[in-house]
Amino acid sequence: LDTFYFSLDIFYFFLDTFYFSLDIVYFFLDTCSVLHFVLSSFPPGVYPRLNATGSSP
């Protein structure tokens, strides 16, 4: 029975890790979509200038 519970613990640990990585992926997707929305809300002339200043050191 101990071995059973031990394997159950491992199973739940893997499940937790899986859901945690899913959370990270969804958070990353949300951030990208928000960033895209913010950048697309700028007037067309502002976006390239912003991009140029961002890429320059």
N, C-alpha and C positions, 0 to 999 in steps of 0.2 A: 504493500500500500504506500510505503514511503517513496518508492521509486515512481509510482504513479503520480503522486503529488509533486514530486521533483520535476517530472517531465511536463506536468501541467504548468508549473512555475516558468519553465523555459518557454513553453508555448505562449503564455501570456506576456512574457518579456518580449518575444519576437513580435507579438501583436502590437504591443505598446510602441516599439521601435518603428514598426510599419506605419502606424497612425501618426506618429510624431513626424516622420519624413513626409507623409502626405500633407500634414499641416504646413510644413515648411514650403512644399511645392505650391500649395494654394496661396500661402502668404506672398510668395514670390510672384505668382500670377496676378494677384490683386494689386501688388505694388506696380507691376508693369502696366496694368490696365489704367490705374490711376495716373501714372506718369504720362502715359499716352494721351489720356483725356486732358490733363493739364497742359501738355505741350500743344495739343491740337486746338485748345481754346485760345491760344495766342494768335494775334494777327500774323499773316504769312511773312511779313517783313521782319518780325521779331525773332522767329524761330531759328533761321540760319545764323543770325548774329549771336544768339544765345549759344548755339552749338559751337560756333567758332571760338567764343571766349572760353567755353567749357573745355575744349580740346587743347587749347594752347596752355603751356606750362606757366 
